[in-house]
Each structure stands twice: as C-alpha cells, then as structure tokens.
Amino acid sequence: MQGADAERAIVNAIQTGYRLVDTASSYNNEKEVGAAIRNSGVARKDIFVTTKVPNTSQGYDNTLKAFDKSLEALNIEYIDLYLVHWPLKATRKETWKAVERLYKEKEVRSVGVANYLEPFLDELATYSDLVPAVNQVEFSPFLYLSALLEKCNQSGTRLQAYTPLVRGKKMGHPLLTELANKYQKSPAQIILRWDTQHGVSAIPKSADPHRQKENINIFDFRIEDTDMSRLDKLNENYRVVDDPMGML
C-alpha cells in the first residue's frame, strides 16, 4: 500500500494501539510511514520502526547508502531495527558487515535479518560479530518452523512472523473455526495468539480499521496447551512467499 491510503492506514493503526511499524525500501512507502508516525499524535520514542536493505542495494557500500536513503525517506530521527531483507548468495556477507558497522557506529538501534532459515544462520555465525536481534520469516501454523524457532530462541534472536495469517487462505480451516467458536474469537485472533504463546512476534498486515482492532485484541485470553498442540500439527510447509532455500 502506498500514498495517502498507506499513511491513513498507519495513522489509524498507531491510534488503535499498534507500536511496531514494519516497512522496507522495496515497499515504496517509507515516506508515507514517516509521515504517519509524525502525524499520529504518539511520541516517536513510543513507536518501533523497522526497515530493510533492499535486494537491489545489497553489498557493503550499497547497504550504507541504502540505509541513508531510507532514513531520509522516513524523515524520522532514527531507525529502531534494520534488517537484511533476503540472504542473497553473492552479497549476504558484505551486506551483513555493513549492517554491523551501522550498529557499531550507533547509526541504528538494532539489526537483524529476514528470511534466514537454519543454514543461513549457521553461515552468518561464522563471520558475524553480533547476534541478530530479529529474524523475520514467513511463519504460521501451516508453516510451523519449530526447529528454526528453537534455534533462534537458543541464540537470543527473536523470531518474527510475516504473513502470519497466510493472506487469508486458511481462515476457513475446520480447526481454526472450532477454536474460534470455543474461545469466542476470530480465526485470525487464534493464529495471532498461537504466535504470541510461542514467543513469536507477529506482524499482520491490514488497512481495514475493524481488522486492525481485531488483530491487536488477543491479550485477553489464552489457548490451552492441548489446543496449542493441535495447532502445531497443522504444519504442511505451506508458503505464500518464495522459499529462501532457493538462495543457497
């Protein structure tokens, strides 16, 4: 989403209670994200902003330039989290070293990666001086990457789920319907609560005010352990985004 619609949706989300805003150079909406933050009526210090190194700007020098460009587009005092968007084979080491430099020189408050499955994390550990603060990956009950979650937990990296709601493609699943009825919540709320109870930070995407409010209203109930186990078993390696393993 871009332009005035994007700015309006982000302002509404912040005013609804959201405090994490995720963007990227490749989304072409950093300018709108920055404007929304400034116009939200919420103090900058209370909003956590993530953006990412675009694939077209990977490599050491290019990454440093891309960061400056993102900061200029956002037009905010600082960026909270800067991620390597994808583990491109030819450039991921140089890109990460540039990201490390940004952190060490206090240009950004925290750094991490996105779409890094276990082999990429193992490789990263051979040349990184830092533990990534966040690893943002596609993650849902239908793509339950339990081994990756355990690895991130052990290393101190927070796993963050994008497309946690599978772009709506699985909302009619019988188990989600059953549990939604049991807990008096929506199927989307069941998934987002499942993420939370696994210690996963979920970043659902919606411009609809009703859904924004629904997605954040997940902290007044708890899914029972037996139901969590049933949701875990929904895994079918179902992806709606490209598999990062193709970049090995």
C-alpha positions as CSV (number, residue, x, y, z in Angstrom):
1,M,0.0,0.0,0.0
2,Q,1.3,3.4,-0.9
3,G,0.3,7.1,-0.9
4,A,-2.4,8.7,1.2
5,D,-4.1,5.3,1.8
6,A,-0.9,3.9,3.3
7,E,-0.4,7.0,5.6
8,R,-4.1,6.9,6.7
9,A,-3.9,3.2,7.5
10,I,-0.8,3.5,9.5
11,V,-2.1,6.5,11.5
12,N,-5.2,4.6,12.3
13,A,-3.2,1.5,13.4
14,I,-1.0,3.6,15.7
15,Q,-4.0,5.3,17.2
16,T,-5.6,1.9,17.7
17,G,-2.6,0.9,19.8
18,Y,0.0,-0.6,17.4
19,R,3.5,0.4,18.3
20,L,5.6,-1.5,15.7
21,V,5.6,-0.3,12.1
22,D,7.3,-2.5,9.6
23,T,8.4,-1.2,6.2
24,A,11.1,-1.6,3.6
25,S,12.6,0.3,0.8
26,S,11.2,-2.2,-1.7
27,Y,7.6,-1.5,-0.4
28,N,7.9,2.1,-1.7
29,N,6.1,3.6,1.3
30,E,8.9,4.7,3.7
31,K,7.9,8.3,3.0
32,E,4.3,7.6,4.0
33,V,5.3,5.6,7.0
34,G,7.4,8.5,8.3
35,A,4.6,11.0,7.7
36,A,2.1,8.7,9.5
37,I,4.4,8.5,12.6
38,R,4.8,12.3,12.7
39,N,1.1,12.8,12.3
40,S,-0.1,10.0,14.7
41,G,-0.1,12.1,17.8
42,V,2.1,9.4,19.5
43,A,5.6,10.2,20.6
44,R,8.4,8.9,18.4
45,K,10.0,7.2,21.3
46,D,6.9,5.0,21.8
47,I,6.9,3.7,18.2
48,F,9.3,1.0,16.9
49,V,10.2,1.3,13.3
50,T,11.7,-1.4,11.1
51,T,13.0,-1.1,7.6
52,K,15.2,-3.3,5.4
53,V,18.2,-3.4,3.0
54,P,16.6,-3.9,-0.5
55,N,17.9,-6.7,-2.6
56,T,18.8,-4.2,-5.3
57,S,21.1,-2.4,-2.9
58,Q,23.0,-5.2,-1.2
59,G,26.8,-5.2,-0.8
60,Y,28.9,-3.2,1.6
61,D,28.9,0.3,0.2
62,N,25.4,-0.1,-1.3
63,T,24.0,-1.1,2.0
64,L,25.4,2.0,3.7
65,K,23.9,4.2,1.0
66,A,20.6,2.4,1.2
67,F,20.4,3.0,4.9
68,D,21.0,6.7,4.5
69,K,18.3,6.8,1.7
70,S,15.8,5.0,4.0
71,L,16.4,7.4,6.9
72,E,16.0,10.3,4.6
73,A,12.7,8.9,3.1
74,L,11.3,8.1,6.6
75,N,12.4,11.6,7.8
76,I,12.5,10.5,11.4
77,E,15.3,10.9,14.0
78,Y,16.4,7.2,14.0
79,I,15.6,3.7,12.8
80,D,14.9,1.1,15.5
81,L,15.7,-2.0,13.5
82,Y,17.4,-2.5,10.2
83,L,17.1,-5.9,8.5
84,V,18.8,-7.7,5.6
85,H,15.7,-8.4,3.6
86,W,16.8,-11.6,1.9
87,P,20.0,-13.8,2.1
88,L,21.3,-13.2,-1.4
89,K,24.1,-15.6,-2.0
90,A,26.6,-13.2,-3.7
91,T,26.3,-10.4,-1.3
92,R,25.0,-11.5,2.1
93,K,28.3,-11.4,3.9
94,E,29.3,-7.9,2.7
95,T,25.8,-6.7,3.4
96,W,25.8,-8.0,7.0
97,K,29.2,-6.5,7.7
98,A,27.8,-3.1,6.6
99,V,24.8,-3.6,8.8
100,E,27.1,-4.4,11.7
101,R,29.0,-1.2,11.0
102,L,25.8,0.8,11.2
103,Y,25.1,-0.8,14.6
104,K,28.6,-0.4,16.0
105,E,28.7,3.3,14.9
106,K,25.2,3.8,16.6
107,E,23.5,4.8,13.3
108,V,20.7,2.3,14.1
109,R,19.5,0.9,17.4
110,S,19.3,-2.8,16.5
111,V,20.0,-5.0,13.5
112,G,18.8,-8.3,12.2
113,V,17.9,-10.5,9.2
114,A,14.8,-11.6,7.3
115,N,14.2,-14.9,5.5
116,Y,17.1,-16.6,7.2
117,L,16.5,-20.3,7.7
118,E,18.9,-22.5,9.7
119,P,21.6,-22.8,7.0
120,F,21.8,-19.1,6.6
121,L,22.0,-18.5,10.4
122,D,24.8,-21.2,10.6
123,E,26.7,-19.4,7.9
124,L,26.1,-16.0,9.4
125,A,27.6,-17.2,12.7
126,T,30.9,-17.9,11.0
127,Y,31.6,-14.2,10.3
128,S,29.2,-12.2,12.4
129,D,30.3,-10.2,15.5
130,L,26.7,-9.8,16.5
131,V,23.7,-11.9,17.3
132,P,20.8,-10.7,15.1
133,A,18.2,-9.1,17.3
134,V,15.4,-10.3,15.0
135,N,14.9,-12.9,12.3
136,Q,11.7,-12.1,10.3
137,V,10.4,-15.1,8.3
138,E,7.2,-16.5,6.9
139,F,5.7,-18.4,9.8
140,S,2.2,-19.7,10.6
141,P,0.5,-22.9,11.9
142,F,0.6,-24.1,8.4
143,L,4.3,-23.3,8.1
144,Y,5.4,-24.1,11.7
145,L,9.2,-23.8,11.6
146,S,9.7,-25.3,15.0
147,A,13.4,-26.1,14.6
148,L,14.1,-22.6,13.4
149,L,12.1,-21.2,16.3
150,E,14.1,-23.3,18.8
151,K,17.4,-22.2,17.2
152,C,16.5,-18.5,17.4
153,N,15.4,-18.9,21.0
154,Q,18.7,-20.6,21.9
155,S,20.8,-17.8,20.3
156,G,18.8,-14.9,21.7
157,T,17.2,-13.9,18.3
158,R,13.5,-13.0,18.4
159,L,11.6,-14.8,15.6
160,Q,9.1,-12.5,13.9
161,A,6.3,-13.8,11.7
162,Y,5.3,-12.1,8.5
163,T,2.2,-13.2,6.6
164,P,1.1,-14.9,9.9
165,L,-2.5,-15.0,8.6
166,V,-1.4,-16.8,5.3
167,R,-3.1,-13.9,3.4
168,G,-6.5,-15.3,4.5
169,K,-6.1,-18.5,2.5
170,K,-6.6,-20.8,5.5
171,M,-9.1,-18.9,7.6
172,G,-11.8,-21.5,6.9
173,H,-9.8,-24.4,8.3
174,P,-12.1,-26.6,10.5
175,L,-9.7,-26.4,13.5
176,L,-9.5,-22.7,13.4
177,T,-13.3,-22.4,13.1
178,E,-13.7,-24.8,16.1
179,L,-11.2,-22.9,18.3
180,A,-12.6,-19.6,17.2
181,N,-16.0,-20.7,18.5
182,K,-14.5,-22.2,21.7
183,Y,-12.7,-19.0,22.7
184,Q,-15.2,-16.6,21.2
185,K,-12.5,-15.1,18.9
186,S,-11.9,-14.9,15.2
187,P,-9.7,-17.5,13.3
188,A,-7.2,-14.7,12.8
189,Q,-7.1,-14.0,16.5
190,I,-6.5,-17.7,17.2
191,I,-3.4,-17.7,14.9
192,L,-2.0,-14.5,16.3
193,R,-2.5,-15.7,19.9
194,W,-0.8,-19.0,18.9
195,D,2.2,-16.9,17.7
196,T,2.3,-15.0,20.9
197,Q,2.2,-18.1,23.1
198,H,5.2,-19.4,21.1
199,G,7.1,-16.2,21.9
200,V,6.9,-15.2,18.3
201,S,6.4,-11.5,17.3
202,A,3.7,-11.4,14.6
203,I,3.2,-8.6,12.2
204,P,-0.2,-8.9,10.5
205,K,-0.9,-6.6,7.6
206,S,-4.3,-4.8,7.3
207,A,-5.6,-1.4,6.3
208,D,-9.1,-2.2,7.5
209,P,-9.8,-0.4,10.8
210,H,-12.0,-3.3,12.1
211,R,-9.4,-5.9,11.3
212,Q,-6.6,-3.8,12.8
213,K,-8.6,-3.6,16.0
214,E,-9.4,-7.3,15.9
215,N,-5.7,-8.3,15.3
216,I,-4.5,-6.4,18.4
217,N,-7.2,-7.7,20.7
218,I,-5.6,-11.0,21.5
219,F,-4.3,-10.5,25.0
220,D,-7.5,-11.2,27.0
221,F,-7.4,-15.0,26.5
222,R,-5.0,-17.9,26.4
223,I,-5.1,-21.0,24.2
224,E,-5.0,-24.2,26.2
225,D,-1.9,-26.4,25.9
226,T,-3.8,-29.2,24.2
227,D,-5.2,-26.8,21.6
228,M,-1.8,-25.3,21.0
229,S,-0.5,-28.9,20.2
230,R,-3.4,-29.4,17.8
231,L,-2.5,-26.1,16.0
232,D,1.2,-27.1,15.9
233,K,0.2,-30.2,14.0
234,L,-1.4,-28.2,11.2
235,N,2.0,-27.7,9.6
236,E,2.1,-28.6,5.9
237,N,5.1,-26.5,4.8
238,Y,2.6,-24.2,3.2
239,R,4.1,-21.0,1.8
240,V,2.6,-17.9,0.2
241,V,6.1,-16.3,-0.3
242,D,9.2,-17.7,-2.1
243,D,11.2,-20.3,-0.2
244,P,14.5,-18.7,0.9
245,M,16.3,-22.1,0.4
246,G,16.3,-21.2,-3.3
247,M,19.0,-18.7,-2.4
248,L,21.6,-21.2,-1.2
